[in-house]
C-alpha cells in the first residue's frame, strides 16, 4: 500500500491531468474540480514521510497527548514509538 502511494505520486508528477481524473472519479468530482481541491494537500514523498515520522509526528503527538490528558480524554500518554511502524518507508 505504501509503495502504491509513492507510485501515485510519480503518476501525479508525470501525468497530473490523468491522475486528477482518476482521483476525482473516486470522490465524484471532475478532474478539474479535483485539481482545485487537491491544491490544499501536500503530496509528501518518501523523504518527507521519513522526516515526519522521525520527529514531527512525535512532537505533534506529545503536544496532543498533553492536551488530551489535561482535558481528561485520556488517562495516560501513549508511547508513540510503540504504535508507529515506519519500516515500510524504507
N, C-alpha and C positions, 0 to 999 in steps of 0.2 A: 504494500500500500504506500509506504514511504517513497519507494522508487518511482511508483506511478505518479505521485505528486510532483517529483522533480522532472519526470518526463513531460508532464503537463506544462511545467514552467518553460521547458525548452520549446514546446509547441507554441506557447504564447509568444515567445521571442521570435520564432521562425514564421509563424502564420497567425498573427493576432486575430484577424478577421474570422477565420475559420474557428479558432479557439473560442471566440466570443459567441459565435453562432451555436456551437455545441453546448457551452455552459449556459447560455441564455435559454436554450430549449429546455434544459432541466428545471429552470426556475420560471418558466413560462414568460420569457422576455425575448424580444428580437435581439439579434447580435448587437445592434446599435444601442438598444436600451441597456444590455448587459455591459457594454463597453463603458457607458457613462457610470453605471452603478459600481463597476469594479474599480473605478478610479479612486475609490475610498479605501481600497485594500492595499496591503503591502505584500507582494508576492515574494516571500523570503526564500532565497536559495539555500543550498546545503550549508554554506559558510555562515550565513546569517542565523540559520537554525541552530547550528553548533554554538555560536556565540550566545544566543538567547538561552539555550539550555545549560550553558556553562556558568551563567552568572545572573543574567537579567531575570530569569524565571525565579531564581532563589530569592532575589531582592524583593520582587513583587509579592511572592508567596509569604515572605516574612512579614511584610507590611500588612498584607491582607489578613494573615493569621492573627496578628496583634489586634487588629480592629475587630475581627470576629470573636476573639477571646474576650475583649473588653465588652462587647455587646451581649455576651452570653450565648452566642450561637454555637460555639464550640467550647469544649471543656479543656482540651489540651492542644498544643500546637503540634501538628503532624510533622514527621521527618520527611521533607520533600524529596530527599535523596533516596528514600526507601520506596517511593511510589512512582518515580520517573525513570524510564528506561531509555537511554539515548543511544544504545548500541546500533540501532537501525540508521542512525545518521552518519555512521562511519563508512 
